[in-house]
Amino acid sequence: MGFLERIGFIETEEQERERLAQAPEGSINHYLATLPETIPGWPQDLLVQLPWEPPRTEQRYMIVVVPFQFHGGSLPEGVEEEPLPRKRNSGSWDCIVVHSDHPGYPVGGHRICVSDAEIARGRKIDLARALAQD
């Protein structure tokens, strides 16, 4: 647990999981609540495999993105400052799809917006190791 979590400035992983689990059953956030955070820290310019497997979808898909631009989470109208603890992984990332077997997310300059919570639960791809396996 990091310093900001210990002093109550930012949600702990467990608090974030509880918040995500409050989303309606069948939603992406409810599904993400069942997964551990696997990419701590700033994911900009990393290769990240998104968590697209059952029960999120009927079929497992491999979608690899590169997050390149972050957008902070917005506050409700009339709220000027986020209350403590601040939400963990509450923004979103503009991402470039660099590998995909999903028909709706083609490679070739296709860009998507992915929640920070989903990126944080993805799998970091080591390009050198991936290329060595081919």
JOQUI-V146767 format. One record per residue. RES is the residue in one small letter. PHI is phi in whole degrees, 0 to 359 (999 if undefined). D_LAST is the distance of its C-alpha to the last C-alpha in whole Angstrom. Layout:
RES:PHI:D_LAST ; RES:PHI:D_LAST
This chain:
m:999:37 ; g:283:38 ; f:302:41 ; l:295:41 ; e:287:41 ; r:299:43 ; i:270:46 ; g:80:46 ; f:280:44 ; i:229:41 ; e:304:40 ; t:279:39 ; e:302:36 ; e:295:38 ; q:297:40 ; e:296:37 ; r:301:36 ; e:297:40 ; r:295:40 ; l:295:37 ; a:293:38 ; q:285:42 ; a:293:40 ; p:303:41 ; e:302:39 ; g:93:36 ; s:278:35 ; i:297:32 ; n:298:34 ; h:297:35 ; y:297:32 ; l:298:31 ; a:298:34 ; t:273:32 ; l:254:29 ; p:282:29 ; e:286:28 ; t:244:25 ; i:236:25 ; p:283:28 ; g:91:29 ; w:278:28 ; p:269:25 ; q:305:26 ; d:71:23 ; l:274:20 ; l:272:17 ; v:233:19 ; q:274:18 ; l:284:21 ; p:281:23 ; w:244:23 ; e:213:23 ; p:303:27 ; p:270:29 ; r:300:29 ; t:227:28 ; e:290:28 ; q:241:24 ; r:282:21 ; y:236:19 ; m:248:17 ; i:236:18 ; v:247:17 ; v:232:19 ; v:240:21 ; p:290:24 ; f:234:26 ; q:219:30 ; f:265:32 ; h:234:35 ; g:294:37 ; g:294:39 ; s:265:42 ; l:265:46 ; p:300:48 ; e:303:51 ; g:91:54 ; v:263:51 ; e:267:51 ; e:223:49 ; e:294:47 ; p:290:49 ; l:273:47 ; p:287:45 ; r:292:43 ; k:291:40 ; r:274:37 ; n:51:34 ; s:258:36 ; g:262:35 ; s:214:32 ; w:235:29 ; d:281:29 ; c:229:25 ; i:257:23 ; v:281:20 ; v:250:17 ; h:204:15 ; s:197:17 ; d:247:17 ; h:270:21 ; p:295:23 ; g:271:26 ; y:231:23 ; p:287:21 ; v:275:19 ; g:113:21 ; g:90:23 ; h:291:24 ; r:244:26 ; i:225:27 ; c:256:29 ; v:234:28 ; s:295:31 ; d:299:30 ; a:296:31 ; e:288:27 ; i:302:25 ; a:297:27 ; r:254:26 ; g:278:22 ; r:237:19 ; k:291:18 ; i:261:14 ; d:268:13 ; l:299:11 ; a:300:10 ; r:292:9 ; a:298:7 ; l:290:5 ; a:292:6 ; q:282:4 ; d:284:0
